[in-house]
Amino acid sequence: MTVVVGVDGAARSLTAIQLAAREAGYRDAPLIAVMAYSGERALGAPTARPVASLRTDDDRIAAESLLHDAVRDALGAQADGVELRTVQGVAGRKLVETTTQADADLVVLGCRGGASMLPGTVSQYVLRRAPCPVLMVPEGGGHQR
């Protein structure tokens, strides 16, 4: 049993992380927090290393930091028990791949608030292709710790 939560750095991710941690606790299951990054940013790197390699390294480091900070902000001291994974690629695909590889029982995603509550592109992809139930959490939809 595993619970996976998708993190994108938006405020809605904090709510999703909190709810995912609660669900993992109910199931006595590990929690994996996942953040995807593209590795395709603007130009401007020294010639000693390939530009693509530098951009990818910078993006990975930024994603790792953002993921660590988001989980720490959402869970405080409980963050130490969360497995953090940053993956290069398209967010929806990488979430589904991680969920499949982890044999997850649940994937949790933050979604936009508002009257329509229509899922975004990543959420739609995961909803259609995830091998397990998907819990979509509106921003502010969880309880604070």
Secondary structure, DSSP 8 states (H G I E B T S, - for coil): --EEEE--SSHHHHHHHHHHHHHHHHHT--EEEEEEE---------TTS-HHHHHHHHHHHHHHHHHHHHHHHHHGGGGGGEEEEEEES-HHHHHHHHHHHTT-SEEEEEE--SSS----HHHHHHHHH-SS-EEEEETT-S---
